[in-house]
Every structure is written in structure tokens, then in C-alpha cells.
Amino acid sequence: MRLRSTQSRTSALGDPNRRDILRLLGEGDKAVRDIAAALPISRPAVSRHLRRLKEAGLVAEQAQGTSRIYHLRDEGLHAVQLYLEQVWGDAARRFRLFAENTGPAE
């Protein structure tokens, strides 16, 4: 398995339809047809978004008869979580330093 970058993962999250797909998969494993039924986009569009999420390491698929069942990949989501905690943690520290070093407005 090739190493996926944080940039690839966060880029995959840039599309609202892909974020909706991740929310749906957060409820449990789903077939492509079930994901498509819950979204206002075509089934081929859902398949393209799933392929992008899979390439980013955020979802994986499993054959079940003639269906492809998708599920979230903990490793990919954990990497995104660590990245966001780092970014927002740094921002929160900078904000606190600014707030502590700024006097009240007159």
C-alpha cells in the first residue's frame, strides 16, 4: 500500500459531497446504491467520489456478492484528525498569547 499524504486526505475532504459520503459511512458500512439514494447526485458521481476517498485512504471497499460495500478507514481518518488538531492547536495557542498580551480597549 502506498503512503498517502495529509494533503491528499485533506484535499479529498474539500468537496461537500465527499464530506456527506463520509458522514453517511460514519453511520455504518454502506453499498454504493444506498449512498447514492441518500444524496442528490447520480450513482456514477457517487462512485467517482468514493474512488477519490479510497485513493486518499479515507474509505475502503469490500466485495459482497455483486455489491461493493464501503466503510471508513480508521488510519486515514486518524491522520486527518491529527493534522486538524495540530493546525487548530497552533491557532488556539497563538490566539491565547495574543489575548493575554493585549490590553483592554479604551
Backbone as JSON, one array per atom type, in Angstrom:
{
  "sequence": "MRLRSTQSRTSALGDPNRRDILRLLGEGDKAVRDIAAALPISRPAVSRHLRRLKEAGLVAEQAQGTSRIYHLRDEGLHAVQLYLEQVWGDAARRFRLFAENTGPAE",
  "N": [[0.85, -1.17, 0.0], [0.57, 2.2, -0.89], [2.04, 5.11, 0.56], [0.01, 7.63, 1.82], [-0.47, 11.11, 1.57], [-1.01, 13.75, 3.95], [-1.94, 16.02, 2.73], [-3.24, 14.97, 0.47], [-5.33, 13.65, 1.71], [-6.7, 15.74, 3.07], [-7.35, 17.3, 0.9], [-9.16, 15.64, -0.38], [-11.29, 15.97, 1.29], [-12.28, 18.38, 0.59], [-14.53, 18.59, -1.01], [-18.02, 19.01, -0.77], [-19.83, 16.89, -1.27], [-18.25, 14.63, -0.9], [-17.7, 14.9, 1.8], [-20.28, 14.53, 2.79], [-20.63, 11.85, 2.07], [-18.74, 10.66, 3.76], [-19.94, 11.27, 6.21], [-22.27, 9.72, 6.01], [-21.13, 7.16, 5.9], [-20.08, 7.13, 8.4], [-22.2, 6.39, 9.92], [-22.31, 3.74, 9.47], [-21.33, 0.8, 7.54], [-21.9, 0.87, 4.01], [-23.55, 0.16, 0.9], [-22.85, 1.18, -2.49], [-25.21, 1.85, -3.84], [-26.93, 2.5, -1.74], [-25.69, 4.74, -0.66], [-25.86, 6.47, -2.84], [-28.63, 6.74, -2.99], [-29.14, 8.34, -0.82], [-28.13, 10.8, -1.43], [-28.12, 13.85, -3.4], [-26.98, 13.39, -5.92], [-25.84, 11.67, -8.9], [-25.51, 8.08, -9.29], [-23.13, 7.29, -10.71], [-21.59, 9.59, -10.14], [-21.36, 9.38, -7.37], [-19.81, 7.06, -7.27], [-17.42, 8.02, -8.42], [-16.66, 9.9, -6.46], [-16.31, 8.18, -4.28], [-14.16, 6.68, -5.23], [-12.15, 8.65, -5.2], [-12.04, 9.18, -2.43], [-11.19, 6.69, -1.59], [-8.67, 6.52, -2.83], [-7.4, 8.45, -1.33], [-7.17, 7.18, 1.03], [-9.19, 7.22, 2.91], [-11.52, 5.72, 2.87], [-12.51, 2.29, 2.43], [-13.22, -0.6, 0.43], [-15.28, -3.51, 0.13], [-16.0, -6.5, -1.44], [-19.19, -7.87, -1.73], [-21.01, -10.26, -2.71], [-22.55, -9.12, -5.58], [-22.31, -6.52, -4.93], [-20.53, -3.59, -3.83], [-19.29, -2.84, -0.79], [-18.77, -0.13, 1.25], [-16.61, 1.28, 3.74], [-15.41, 3.3, 6.49], [-11.96, 4.11, 6.88], [-10.03, 3.74, 9.59], [-7.32, 4.49, 9.91], [-6.81, 6.48, 7.97], [-8.65, 8.49, 8.66], [-7.77, 9.05, 11.22], [-5.27, 10.22, 10.7], [-6.08, 12.6, 9.46], [-7.43, 13.76, 11.6], [-5.32, 14.16, 13.44], [-3.8, 16.04, 12.0], [-5.63, 18.22, 11.86], [-5.92, 18.77, 14.59], [-3.35, 19.62, 15.14], [-3.11, 21.93, 13.51], [-5.3, 23.53, 14.44], [-4.7, 23.55, 17.1], [-2.29, 24.97, 17.18], [-3.25, 27.45, 16.25], [-5.03, 28.1, 18.3], [-3.26, 28.39, 20.45], [-1.76, 30.6, 19.57], [-3.78, 32.54, 19.51], [-4.48, 32.65, 22.23], [-2.06, 33.64, 23.32], [-2.01, 36.14, 22.05], [-4.36, 37.28, 23.13], [-3.7, 37.33, 25.85], [-1.68, 39.16, 25.85], [-2.68, 41.53, 25.06], [-4.03, 44.58, 25.86], [-7.03, 45.88, 27.51], [-9.58, 47.42, 25.51], [-9.87, 50.93, 25.08]],
  "CA": [[0.0, 0.0, 0.0], [1.41, 3.38, -0.95], [1.85, 6.08, 1.64], [-0.84, 8.75, 1.4], [-0.09, 12.34, 2.26], [-2.05, 14.51, 4.63], [-2.5, 16.92, 1.73], [-4.17, 14.19, -0.33], [-6.52, 13.39, 2.53], [-7.45, 16.97, 3.3], [-7.88, 17.7, -0.4], [-10.35, 14.8, -0.62], [-12.37, 16.49, 2.12], [-12.67, 19.68, 0.09], [-15.8, 18.56, -1.72], [-19.13, 18.75, 0.16], [-20.41, 15.57, -1.5], [-17.39, 13.63, -0.25], [-17.93, 15.01, 3.25], [-21.57, 13.87, 3.03], [-20.4, 10.41, 1.99], [-18.07, 10.26, 5.0], [-20.95, 11.3, 7.29], [-23.12, 8.53, 5.85], [-20.36, 5.98, 6.3], [-19.92, 7.21, 9.85], [-23.34, 5.68, 10.5], [-22.1, 2.3, 9.25], [-20.96, 0.39, 6.19], [-23.0, 1.05, 3.07], [-23.34, -0.14, -0.51], [-22.89, 2.37, -3.33], [-26.61, 2.19, -4.14], [-27.5, 3.14, -0.55], [-25.09, 6.07, -0.56], [-26.45, 7.27, -3.92], [-30.04, 7.0, -2.66], [-29.2, 9.35, 0.23], [-27.52, 12.04, -1.9], [-28.75, 14.44, -4.59], [-26.1, 13.25, -7.09], [-26.03, 10.4, -9.59], [-24.71, 6.94, -8.81], [-21.76, 7.39, -11.22], [-20.89, 10.64, -9.4], [-21.02, 8.79, -6.06], [-18.68, 6.14, -7.5], [-16.2, 8.84, -8.61], [-16.28, 10.45, -5.15], [-15.8, 7.06, -3.48], [-12.82, 6.36, -5.74], [-11.24, 9.69, -4.68], [-11.88, 8.94, -1.0], [-10.4, 5.46, -1.46], [-7.29, 6.89, -3.17], [-6.87, 9.25, -0.21], [-7.04, 6.31, 2.2], [-10.22, 7.51, 3.91], [-12.51, 4.65, 2.85], [-12.11, 1.05, 1.79], [-14.36, -1.33, -0.08], [-15.26, -4.96, 0.26], [-16.99, -7.13, -2.31], [-20.2, -8.7, -1.06], [-21.83, -10.65, -3.85], [-22.35, -8.2, -6.69], [-22.23, -5.17, -4.37], [-19.32, -3.11, -3.18], [-19.65, -2.24, 0.5], [-17.73, 0.82, 1.67], [-16.51, 1.61, 5.16], [-14.37, 4.26, 6.83], [-10.66, 3.56, 7.29], [-9.59, 4.43, 10.81], [-5.98, 5.07, 9.75], [-6.91, 7.72, 7.2], [-9.36, 9.5, 9.45], [-6.9, 9.43, 12.34], [-4.26, 11.13, 10.18], [-6.73, 13.9, 9.28], [-7.7, 14.29, 12.93], [-4.05, 14.67, 13.98], [-3.48, 17.25, 11.26], [-6.53, 19.3, 12.29], [-5.57, 19.12, 15.97], [-2.1, 20.38, 15.09], [-3.39, 23.24, 12.94], [-6.15, 24.32, 15.34], [-3.97, 23.71, 18.37], [-1.36, 26.1, 16.98], [-4.05, 28.67, 16.16], [-5.56, 28.39, 19.63], [-2.14, 28.89, 21.26], [-1.45, 31.96, 19.12], [-4.87, 33.4, 19.95], [-4.35, 32.85, 23.68], [-0.94, 34.56, 23.53], [-2.46, 37.47, 21.63], [-5.34, 37.77, 24.1], [-3.03, 37.59, 27.12], [-0.74, 40.28, 25.68], [-3.42, 42.7, 24.53], [-4.75, 45.27, 26.93], [-8.43, 46.17, 27.21], [-9.84, 48.56, 24.62], [-10.26, 52.14, 25.83]],
  "C": [[0.9, 1.23, 0.0], [1.05, 4.35, 0.17], [1.04, 7.26, 1.1], [-0.5, 9.97, 2.23], [-1.3, 12.96, 2.95], [-2.72, 15.45, 3.64], [-3.53, 16.2, 0.87], [-5.47, 13.94, 0.43], [-7.35, 14.65, 2.73], [-8.04, 17.5, 2.0], [-9.15, 16.9, -0.72], [-11.55, 15.31, 0.18], [-12.9, 17.83, 1.62], [-14.01, 19.72, -0.62], [-16.94, 18.23, -0.76], [-19.8, 17.39, -0.04], [-19.58, 14.47, -0.85], [-17.54, 13.69, 1.27], [-19.26, 14.36, 3.62], [-21.42, 12.35, 3.0], [-19.72, 9.92, 3.26], [-19.04, 10.27, 6.17], [-21.85, 10.07, 7.22], [-22.38, 7.28, 6.29], [-20.05, 5.98, 7.79], [-21.05, 6.53, 10.59], [-23.21, 4.17, 10.35], [-21.76, 2.02, 7.8], [-22.16, 0.48, 5.27], [-22.57, 0.65, 1.66], [-23.44, 1.17, -1.3], [-24.33, 2.79, -3.58], [-27.27, 2.9, -2.95], [-26.96, 4.56, -0.36], [-25.73, 6.98, -1.61], [-27.9, 7.64, -3.61], [-30.18, 8.14, -1.64], [-28.67, 10.71, -0.22], [-28.2, 12.55, -3.17], [-27.85, 14.4, -5.83], [-26.29, 11.85, -7.66], [-25.14, 9.3, -9.0], [-23.3, 6.97, -9.4], [-20.95, 8.48, -10.5], [-20.47, 10.13, -8.02], [-19.81, 7.87, -6.22], [-17.38, 6.91, -7.69], [-15.72, 9.42, -7.28], [-15.71, 9.35, -4.25], [-14.4, 6.67, -3.93], [-11.8, 7.36, -5.2], [-10.99, 9.5, -3.19], [-11.03, 7.69, -0.74], [-8.94, 5.75, -1.76], [-6.62, 7.68, -2.05], [-6.72, 8.41, 1.06], [-8.08, 6.54, 3.27], [-11.31, 6.45, 3.97], [-11.88, 3.42, 2.2], [-13.37, 0.33, 1.35], [-14.16, -2.82, 0.11], [-16.36, -5.52, -0.64], [-17.91, -8.0, -1.47], [-21.21, -9.09, -2.13], [-21.52, -9.74, -5.01], [-22.23, -6.75, -6.22], [-20.84, -4.87, -3.85], [-19.77, -2.38, -1.93], [-18.47, -1.38, 0.95], [-17.79, 1.05, 3.17], [-15.37, 2.6, 5.36], [-13.09, 3.52, 7.21], [-10.17, 4.39, 8.47], [-8.25, 5.14, 10.63], [-6.03, 6.41, 9.04], [-7.57, 8.83, 7.99], [-8.53, 9.97, 10.63], [-5.83, 10.43, 11.89], [-4.85, 12.52, 9.97], [-6.99, 14.55, 10.63], [-6.42, 14.87, 13.55], [-3.64, 15.97, 13.31], [-4.32, 18.43, 11.74], [-6.23, 19.73, 13.72], [-4.3, 19.95, 16.0], [-2.38, 21.8, 14.6], [-4.2, 24.09, 13.92], [-5.5, 24.5, 16.7], [-3.0, 24.87, 18.3], [-2.13, 27.42, 16.95], [-4.58, 29.07, 17.53], [-4.46, 28.94, 20.54], [-1.78, 30.33, 20.88], [-2.53, 32.93, 19.58], [-4.77, 33.69, 21.45], [-3.21, 33.81, 23.99], [-1.32, 35.99, 23.16], [-3.39, 38.07, 22.67], [-4.68, 38.13, 25.42], [-2.13, 38.83, 27.04], [-1.4, 41.52, 25.1], [-4.21, 43.3, 25.68], [-6.2, 45.51, 26.54], [-8.56, 47.41, 26.34], [-10.31, 49.75, 25.46], [-11.4, 52.83, 25.17]]
}
